[in-house]
């Protein structure tokens, strides 16, 4: 298959409306979309990504008014969050309509719904006949793509069309809140922080990781994600030096340690979030074997960065004094 790269949202939508897969930019990361009501088209997403079938997809809508096309009910909590954060980097898990294919929800009675604020994504979705099921546009398990070239690197020749846009401005996947339960639960952290959520809905709880055998209600709960080829080492502060490893890199808020072959000192946590996945990809391209990552403060978007780093490492936090 030859992947068409286009700058025209209406052209990209025409491919999706013909039961094909289309990658498109959003403010969080690039997504890989298919018609949410076409199970054969959605199956192409799983094939292209190598994605586990029990990992549910998020449905993207052009406007908040479209939520009712996929959700059976929208409770008061969801309405409050929609009013404040839609369009934007927030996904709500709601009870789904029976018409939504099981392949989209991984057989669950719920569905994740999001309304992106990215102008190109909004125009693309307006040209699509139905809401669009879309996970991140990358090979499953790899760092999510924040620019179109990364999408093409992973999925070129595997998908029908790639809608080209500017790099994502947030760089981390959307926050996910389960509004199908009471009290509501934060399933995945993102740019909409728990602090912001609790200003509106004080009783929101933070969900624990999926237990063995338990079906995940949202992406990012069960499987290892966001992982580069390099080993990830998580530290609270920089090691004294990296001179023993000529293939080590550093990313964080603090100044890099001596001996780093590649480093990126971020100005603030927003920049850290925006550049993290791209830095992972660059390190892999340059043959970096080890990436030392500073764990930011666990507040605001820092909580989301920590979540992605821990999942990328596939292990618990290491104490930098022992490095």
Buried (B, 14 or more C-beta within 10 A) or exposed (E): EEBBBBEBBEBBBBBBBEBBBBBBBBBBBBBBBBBBBBBEBBBBBBEBBEBEEEBBBBBBBBEBEBBBBBBBEBBEBBBBBBEBBBBBBBBBBBBBBEEBBBBBBBEBEBBBBBBBBBBBBBBBBEBBEBBBBBBBBBBBBBBBBBBBBBBBBBBBEBBBBBBBBEBBBBBBBBBBBBBBEEEBBBBBBBBBBBEBBEEEBEEBEEBEEBEEEEEBBBBBBBBEBBBBBBBBBBBBEBBEEBEEBEBBBBBBBBEBBEBBBBBBBBEEBBBBBBBBBBBBBBBBEEEBBBBBBBBBEEEBBBBBBBBBBBBBBEEEBBEBEEE
